[in-house]
């Protein structure tokens, strides 16, 4: 039997990372965030969530977007992760 006592689900990982559930799945699919599928639920080791937070810290405050930055691309975490810029 697999021990998941030190693991979190996608929703809890999303809360810890300051991301949406969908974005967490987008990190899991290519292997950027290690996870295990045990039946339908996906489990992520808490240590992997903490390591991801160290690499990409959550910065409190409003998320800038193109409308608020005079047409410049936003600095949202999603932009960092899923664009080539």
N, C-alpha and C positions, 0 to 999 in steps of 0.2 A: 504494500500500500504506500502511496506517495504522501509525504508529510506536507501539508499546506498551511501549517500553523503560523509560519512566518511570511505568508503570501496575502495578497490583496486582490480583489476583483477589479474589473475594468473601471467601474464607477468610482470606487475608492481611489484607485490609481489616478484617475482623471482629476478628482478633487485635490489630491496631494500635489499633482503636477500643475494645476491651474489650467487644465485643458478640457476639451469635451471628450465624451466617450468615443466618439467617432475618430477624433484625432489620435487617441490612444490606440485604437485599432489600426490606424494608418502607420503608427510607429511599430506595432507588433508585426504586421504583415511582412515587411521587408527585413525584419530582425533587428531593427534599431533599439527596440525595447524587448528583451527576452521575456517569453511567456510560455505557459504550458496549458494545453487544452485537455481537460479531464472531463470528457463528455461535453455537454453544451457550454459549461462555464469556462472562462479563461482565467488563469491565475498567474499573477506576476509576483515574483519574490520582492519583498519589501526592500531588500538590499539593492536590487536593480532599480527600483523607483528612486531610492536615495542617491544612487550613483548617477542617475539621469539628472536629478535635481542639482547635483554638484556641477555637472557639465553645463547644464542649461538652467541657471537659477530663475525662479519666478520673481519678476520685478513688479511690486505693487503699483497700482495706479491705473488710469484709463489707458486703453489700447489706442494708439494712434492709427488713423486710417488715411487713405488718399485724400478724402474730403477735408481732413483737418491739417494736412501737411502741404498745402499748396501744390497738389498733384504729385508729390513724391510718394514712392511706395511706402506703405506702412512698415513699422518695425515689429509687427505682431510676431509672436512665436511661430505661427503657422507659415508666415512669409519666410522666416529663416529656415524652416524645415523642408518646405515643399517647393522652393524656387531655386533657380541657379544664381540668384543675385545676392 
